[in-house]
Amino acid sequence: MLPPRSDLARDLAEWLPRQRWFGGKDGPIDELSIGTATELRTGDPALHHLVLDVRQNGAVDHYQLLLGVRRHLPDRLRHVEIGAGPGGTGGTGAARARLYDAAHDHDLTRMLLDALADEASIGPLRFHRVPGARIRTDLASLPITAEQSNTSLLFGDAYICKLFRRLSRGVNLDLEVNLALTRQGCEHVPAVHGWIELVPDGPDAEPVTLALLSDYLHTGADGWSLAIASVRDWFAYPVPPGDEWAELDASGAGGDFAAEAERLGAATAQVHRALADAFGVTVLPADEVRAMAARMNTELTATCQAVPGLAPHAKALTGAFLDLAARAAPLPVQRVHGDYHLGQVLRTESGWALLDFEGEPARAESERRALAHPLRDVAGMLRSFEYAARFLITKSGTVPTESGPHLETRAHAWAARNRAAFCRGYAAAGGADPAAHSVLMHAFEFEKAVYEVRYEARNRPAWLPVPLTSLAHLTA
């Protein structure tokens, strides 16, 4: 049994801003209400599915919560406790029920697999299984503890279930893309087995994607970790004497990443081709390309005002955007990844796999759904190599003691080598050759750098030197 909605909403309004996946940390909650409440399991423990309507600054966002109710909360769940429920009156001495985030309770999340296997309908919730998929129901879940805007549950070594915390109308982009690629048999994405959606009341209401169940690539290592290990090995490589810094070759260290970067480029081109086959390709007229360049410049102006450290690079960045506008021609566009970086890829025993096709989290839904040229993803990955090269420099005590210019020279050499390898692999596998589209590449990469500067200034100020230092090389 749940407490009165007003009491529950009050407790949730206090609890929600402390969650990593809550997107409104930059301002107070003006109002929180319970949009839908669906009982999934009775008894002790009980499970309820809630959609929270959160009003901030005149806008309303919707968040998903699996709410658990237990009479006695075990120690393993105390870190996700929300508050107290009803009960415990009179002479019985019974304790009040405890409310908590049940995404962390393997006793309750198992029912998600049962419902998906049975293709159940519970209230407004619909559980879908991909035709032909067989879903095991004997697995316990373990939440991934890494920082992210959603919550992912590992079910044994078989599945990963992504719970979308911040909800949007319609089919989630990650489900839409992954499901299409699964149906095509694309080997570079984890196969989708099922999904959960909420069907609101009303004849014109759009289903809302709640969760996505797909293969868990348990042998995979994420690209970011592999790249950082390579950079660490490179930074530990003996420093050459004298002026040899000018000819520094990052292939000299034992943990060279270039071969993997080239394979990743090839996998990226193959996924882009599969996306074109699944969703088609259209052409953006030249005037819309000019409008795109103008939007890039507008973002640059606003970011320079917010982050003065970007201003020294503004002339070069504006020049790239104006160059794109001046040479505008019809541009083929299609579905792309949209937020492509080393943290979105896994190296498995069979090759590279791409994850998370939701687009950049700081962008509006319409921007994340917009079609783009595939080289926009290439630019995102090139920026990620710049980040990986400089990550250890931002963490004191993790690299050998060297002067700043020498360490930056090493970082630049590593990034340059792996950027070139990625582009080489991408072009060899049939992707558009980045070297043959330098104007477009410069614009896309500079646009991404401006986004990074704005994001870091707002969320991770200690990381701000990473995009600013790399821009000093790219705009030279």
N, C-alpha and C positions, 0 to 999 in steps of 0.2 A: 504494500500500500504506500502510495506517495503522499507527501505532505501537501497542504493546500498550495495551489499554483503560485500564489503571491509569495508565500514563504520560500518555496523552492526557487523562484525567480530571484529573490533577494540573495539567497546563498550562492546561486550560480553567478550572479553579477559580481560578487566578491571573489569567487574562485577563478572565473574565466580569464581575467587579464594576466594571471600568473602562468598560463599555459603557453608553451613554446609555439604552438600552432595558432594561437589567437592573433589575428592580423590587425587589431585595432589598438595596439599598445601606445600609439602616439596621442591618445586622447581618452577622456573619461567615457564610460558607458552612460548614455542618457536614459535608456530604457531597455530592459530585457524582458521578453515574454516567451511563453512556451507555444511555439507554432503548432506542432503536432506531438502527441504522446501515444506511443503504441506499446502495449504490454506484450513482450515476447516470451516470458517465462514467469510462472507464479511460484510461490513457495519461498524457501530460504536456502540459497540466495534467489532473488527475483531479478529479472532483467527487463528494462524498459528502453525503448528507442525514442529519443527526443530530438526535435529540431528547434533550436533556439533562435529567436528573432531578436537581433541586437541592433539598436538604433544608436548611431554616433554621427554627430555633425550633419544631421538631416538626412542621412542615408541609412538603409537597413541591410545588414548582412545576416546570413543564415549559417548556423554551425550545427554539426551533427555530434550527438553525444549518446554513447551506450551507458545508461545509468544503472548501476548495480545497487541492490538493497540487501544488506545482511544484518541479522540480529547481532552477530559478533564478527567484527572485522579482523581477519588474521594479520599478523605483522607484515606479511609480504605485500599487503594492499594499503597499508597506512599512508604511504607516500602519495596515494591518489584519492584520499578521502576528501569529500566535498562538504559534508555536514551530517546532521542528524535528521532522521525521519520521524514519523509519528510513533506513538506507543509508549509503554512503560508507565502507565498511570495506575492509581489504586494501590492495593496492598500486595500485589503480586511481586513487586520488586524487579520486574522485567526491565532490561535495559532498552533504551530507545534504539530503533534500527539505524544503521549507518548507511549513508549514501556515498557512492564513490564512482570513479571512472572505470567502468567494467571492461574497457578495451584491454586492461591489464590483468583480467581474471580468466585464466584458462578454463576454469570450471564452467564459465558462461559462454565464452566465445566459441566453444566447440559446436554450439547449436547453429552457428552460421554455416558450417559445413553441412550439417544435417539439412538445413533449409535449402541450401543451394543444390544438394544432391536430389532432394525431393521436388525442386522447382516450386516451392511453397509460396502461398500468398497469405500475408498476415496483416489485416487492416489495410493501410495504404502501401505496405511494403511488398515488393515483388522480387523473388529470388530466381534468377535465370541461370541455367546451365547451357553451355555451348553444346549444340548437337554432336553426339558422339563422344563427348567427354565423360569420363568416369571419375567421380570425386570421392576420395577416401574420407571417411567420417570418424576415424579412430585416432586422430592426431590432436595433440594439445598445442596451444599457441604460445608464442613468446614475442612480446613487442620489441621492435627495434628501438634502441635507445638513442640513436643518432639524432641530432637536431634536424627537424624538417617541418614543413607546413602541414603535413598529413601524419597519420599514424599507420605504420605497417606492421602486420602480425605475421610471424613465421609459423607455419604449421609443419612441424617436423622438418625434414629436408625435402618436402614435396611442393609446398605452395607458399606464396606470399600474398597476403590479402591487404590491399591498400584501402584504408578508410579515409575518404575525403572529408576532412574536418570542415573546411569552409565550402559551402555548397553554392552551386550556380544553376540557373535554369537550363533545362535541356540535357542532352547527352554530354557527359564530361569528355573533353578533348582526348584525354589519355585513354579512355575506354574506346572511343570512336576510332582512333588511329591504331591502337594495339589489336583491336578485334579485326579490323580490316587486314592488317598485316598477318595475323594468325590465319585467317581464312585463305590468304594467298600462300601460306606455307613459308613465310619469310624466316630464314634461319638465324637472323640477327636480332630477334626480339623474343622475349619469353612468351610462350603460348598462353593465351587466355582460356580459362576453364569456366568462368562464370562471372556474374556481376549482380549487384543489388541496386534496386532503384525504388524511389518513392513516387507514387502516382497521386498527385493532388486531386481534390474534388473539382468538378467542372468539366464541360465538354472540350474546352480549348486549353486545358492545363497541360503543360509539358512535363514528362517524367524527369525526375532529378536523380542523377547518378550518385549513389551513396558509397559503393565499394566495388573493387575489382579484384578478382582472384586469378592468379596466373602462376606459371611455373616458378619455383624458387631455384635459382642457379647457384646451388650450394658450393660448387667448385670455383665460383667466380671470385676474382679480386678486382676491386674498383680501380679505375684508371688513375684516379687522383693519388691513391696510396702507392701505386706502382711508380708513378711519375716522381713523387716525392722521394721515394727510395733511390731512384736514379739520380736525382739532384743531390741528395745527401752524399752519395758515393762520389759524385763529381766534385763536390765541394771538398771532400777529403783527399782528393787526388793531389799529389805533390805539386807545389807551386813552382812553375818554371822561373828561372832567374831573369833579371834584366828586362829588356824590351820585348821578350817573347809573348807578353800579354797581348800584344797587338795581333798575334797569329794564333791565339788560343783555339784549340780544336777539342770540342767536347766529346769526341769519340774516344779520347785517350783513357777515360775512366772505365772501370770494369762493368758498371751498371748502365751501359748505354741503352737508351730507350728508343732509339731511332727506328729500329726494325719494327717494334710494336706500333710506333706512331704511323709508320707506313701501312701496316696491316689495318690499323684503325681507319685510316683514310679510305682504304679500299672498301671496308665494311660500310662506311658512311655513304659512299657512292652507291653501293648496292641497295641500301635502305631507301635512299632518295629515288632510285629507279622504281623500287617496289611501291613507294608512295605515289609516284606519278601514275603507275599502272592502276592502283586502287582508286585514286580520287581524280585523276585527270590533270591536265595542264591547261592553263589559260594564259592569255597575254595581257599584260598591263600596258595601256596606251602611254605614249611618251609624255603626255601632259600629266598623267598620274604619277609617273616617275619623277617629274619635276616637283609635283606636290609632295612626294615622299622626301625628296631632298630638302624641301623647305621645312618640313616637320622636323627633320634631323637638326637643321640649323636653329629652329625655335627651341628645341630641347637643349641645345648647346648654350644658347643665350641664358635660359633660365638656370641651368646648372652652374654657369660661371658666376651668376649673381649669388647663388646659394653657397658655392664652394670657390672662393677666390683663388685657390691653388691651381685651378684649371685654366685661369685666364691667360697665363703665358703660352699655352698651347692653342688658344682660340683661333688665332690667325691661320695656322696650318689646318686645323679641323674645318674651319669655315671654307677654306680653299678647296678641300676635298669634296665638301657638299656642293659648292658652287660648280665644281668641275663635273660632278654627276649630273647636275641640272643642265649645264651647257651642252653635254654630250648625250642628253636623254634620247633614248630610242625605245621602241616597244620591247618589253621585258617579259620573258616567260616566268610564270609564278605557279606555285603548287603548294600542297601541304608539305611542311618541313617539321623538324623537331621543335625549334622555337626557343629553346633554352639549353643549347648544346655546350657541354663542357665535360672535363675529365671525371667529374663526379656523377655523370649520367651514363657512364659506360662501364661494363664489366668484362674482364678478360677471363674466359672460361677455357676449359681444356679443348674445346672445339673452335674457339675463336672469340671475336668481340661481339658483345650484345649491347643494344641501346635500350635505355629505360626512360620513363617519365616524359611523355609527350604533352605536357600541360602548358608549356610556354613559360615565359618569364613571370614570376609571381608578382612583381610590382606593376605589371601591365594590366590594363583593363581587359575584360573578357573579349570585347570586340577586337582589340589589338592582338590578343593571343590566338584568336581564330583566323586572323587575316592571312591570306596566302602570301608567300614570299619566294624570292629566288633561292635555290638551294645553297648558293654561296653565302647566304646569311648564316647558315649553320657552320659552314667552314670558318667564317670569321669568328664565330663564338668559340670554336675549338682553338683557333690560333690565340685568342685572348687567354684561354685557359692555360696554354703552355707558358704564357708570360706570367700568369699567377703562380703556377707551380715552380717556376724558376726562382721566384722571389719570396715564396712562402717562408722558407727557413730564415731568410734575412730578417723578417719581421719578428721572429721568435728568438729572443736573446738566449745565448748559451747552447744553441743547437747546431752551430756551425763552427769551424775552426776560426781562430782569431786572425782577421786580416783587415787591411784598410778597406774602407767603404768602396772606393773606386775599383779596387781589384775584385772584390766580391761581386759587385754589380757587373763587372766585365765577364766573370764566370757565368753569372745568371743569364746575361744576354747571349753568350755563346751557346749555352744549353738550349735556350728557347729558339734561337735561330736554327739550330740543327734539327730540332724536332718539328718545328713549323714546316721546314722544307720537306722533311720526310713525309709528314701527313699530306701535304699538298701533292707530292709526287705519287703517293698511293691513291689519292682521290682521283687524280687525272688519269692514271693508268687503268683504273677500274671503270672508266667511262663517265666520270663526273666532269663538269665544266672546269677547264684548266684555270686555276686562280691566276697564274702568270699572264694569261691571255685576257684577263678581265681586271686589270689593275685598278682602273677607276672605280668600278663597282666594289672591289675588295676593300680599297681604302675607305670608301664611304661606310660600308658595313662595319668594318673593324673600328673605325672612329666612333660610329654611332654606339657600338657596344661599349667602348671605353667610356663614353659620356654616361651611359647607363650605370656602369660600374662605379664611377666617381660619385654619382648621386646616391647610389645604394650604400656604398661604404661610409659616406659622410653621415648618413642617417642611422645606419645600423652597426657598423664596425669601424669607428674612426681610426683605430690602430692599423687597419689595413689600407687606409687611403694612400699611403706612399706606393703601394703596389701598382695600381693603374697609372698614377702620375709619373712614376719612374719609367715605366715601360713606354709611356707616351713620349718621353724625351728622346727615346731611340726611334720610335716609329715616325715622329714628325721631323726628324733631322734631315 
